[in-house]
Amino acid sequence: MDSGIVGVLGTVLGVLLGGPVTYYYAKVLVQTTHRNAIELLRQQDFSNSCFFFINAFMDELNLLELTSKDAYVDILRPAFPKHKTAVYIFRQAIHDEAKRIAFDKTWEEYYKNENQPISPLRQYSTQLPQSDGMPHEKRRPLAIAGIKALLKFTEEK
């Protein structure tokens, strides 16, 4: 057989066998790269949301820990719209459904006021009269614990 024909046949056979194999591995590599890129974007989204969320609560957490101002009137009530916005944004970055449900529950436990439903966070007031009988000195630590419970979700992936 002529060496030219053997060379052409070898090339054709190589293309026929190597083409599908190369195509398959290229396809797998593209899919893997795509998954990795999506995961990286999710991680970046989560990190950015964590930064925004933590910063939204940090001033009030510091005031609760360092001042004697009324926890509700002077600190939490004025910041509630900012906190609610931060919760909404951060919640969207939690991709795991079970973690999102746990976050929603923690947020609701923090802000809801069973005794006065139209006054969220009033249960943390250290000066206003309350109907639940809890001593005023326990209200500030309860608010701090609620905020810290929310911030714990930034530590999770």
C-alpha positions in Angstrom: 0.0 0.0 0.0 1.2 3.4 -0.8 2.5 5.4 2.2 0.4 8.4 1.2 -2.8 6.4 1.4 -1.8 5.0 4.7 -1.1 8.4 6.0 -4.5 9.7 4.8 -6.3 6.7 6.3 -4.4 7.2 9.6 -5.4 10.8 9.7 -9.0 10.1 8.9 -9.1 7.3 11.5 -7.5 9.6 14.0 -10.1 12.3 13.4 -13.0 9.9 13.5 -11.8 8.4 16.8 -10.3 11.5 18.4 -13.0 14.0 17.4 -15.8 12.6 19.5 -13.4 12.0 22.5 -12.2 15.6 22.2 -15.7 16.9 21.9 -16.9 14.9 24.9 -14.0 16.2 27.2 -14.4 19.7 25.9 -18.1 19.6 26.7 -17.4 18.3 30.2 -14.8 21.0 30.8 -17.2 23.7 29.7 -19.9 22.4 32.0 -17.5 22.2 34.9 -16.3 25.7 34.2 -19.9 27.0 34.0 -20.8 25.3 37.3 -17.7 26.8 39.0 -18.5 30.2 37.7 -22.0 30.1 38.9 -20.8 28.9 42.4 -18.3 31.7 42.5 -21.0 34.3 41.6 -23.2 32.9 44.4 -20.4 33.1 46.9 -19.6 36.6 45.9 -23.3 37.5 46.1 -23.5 36.0 49.6 -20.3 37.7 50.7 -21.6 41.1 49.5 -25.0 40.5 51.1 -23.3 39.6 54.4 -21.2 42.8 54.4 -24.3 44.9 53.8 -26.4 43.0 56.4 -23.7 43.2 59.1 -23.2 46.9 58.5 -26.9 47.5 58.7 -27.1 46.2 62.3 -23.6 47.2 63.6 -24.4 50.7 64.7 -27.5 49.6 66.7 -25.7 46.7 68.2 -22.9 49.0 69.4 -25.4 51.5 70.8 -27.3 48.7 72.6 -24.0 47.4 74.1 -22.5 50.8 75.0 -25.2 53.2 75.9 -28.1 53.5 78.3 -30.6 55.0 75.7 -33.9 53.3 75.5 -33.4 50.2 73.3 -36.7 50.6 71.5 -37.4 54.4 71.2 -33.9 55.7 70.6 -32.1 52.8 68.9 -34.3 50.0 67.3 -37.4 51.8 66.1 -35.6 54.4 64.1 -33.4 51.7 62.5 -36.2 49.3 61.7 -36.7 50.3 58.0 -32.9 50.0 57.4 -32.9 46.6 59.1 -36.0 45.4 57.2 -34.3 46.3 53.9 -31.1 44.6 54.9 -33.1 41.5 55.8 -34.8 41.5 52.5 -31.6 41.8 50.5 -29.7 39.2 52.6 -32.5 36.7 52.4 -32.2 36.7 48.6 -28.6 35.6 48.9 -29.5 32.6 51.0 -29.8 29.9 48.4 -30.4 26.9 50.7 -34.2 26.7 51.4 -33.8 25.2 54.9 -31.4 28.0 55.9 -33.7 30.6 54.4 -36.6 29.2 56.4 -34.5 29.3 59.6 -33.4 32.8 58.9 -37.1 33.9 58.4 -38.0 32.3 61.7 -35.2 34.0 63.5 -36.1 37.4 62.0 -39.7 37.0 62.9 -38.8 36.0 66.5 -36.6 39.0 66.8 -39.0 41.7 65.6 -42.5 40.4 66.2 -44.3 41.7 69.3 -47.0 39.3 70.4 -48.4 41.7 73.1 -48.5 44.7 70.7 -48.6 43.4 67.1 -48.6 47.0 65.6 -45.4 47.9 67.5 -42.6 45.7 66.3 -39.6 45.7 68.6 -41.4 47.5 71.4 -40.8 44.5 73.6 -37.2 45.7 73.9 -38.0 49.0 75.4 -36.1 49.7 78.6 -38.3 52.6 79.6 -41.9 52.2 78.3 -44.4 50.2 80.3 -44.8 46.7 79.2 -47.6 44.2 79.7 -45.6 41.0 79.6 -44.0 41.4 83.1 -40.4 41.1 82.0 -37.9 43.2 83.9 -36.5 46.2 82.0 -32.9 45.1 82.7 -33.5 41.9 80.7 -34.8 43.6 77.6 -31.6 45.1 76.2 -29.7 41.8 76.5 -32.6 40.1 74.7 -32.4 42.6 71.8 -28.7 42.1 71.6 -29.1 38.3 71.5 -31.8 38.6 68.8 -29.4 40.7 66.6 -26.5 38.3 67.2 -28.8 35.4 66.3 -29.5 37.1 62.9 -25.9 37.9 62.3 -24.9 34.2 62.9 -26.4 33.5 59.5 -23.6 35.5 57.9 -21.2 32.9 59.2 -22.9 30.1 57.2 -22.5 29.4 53.6 
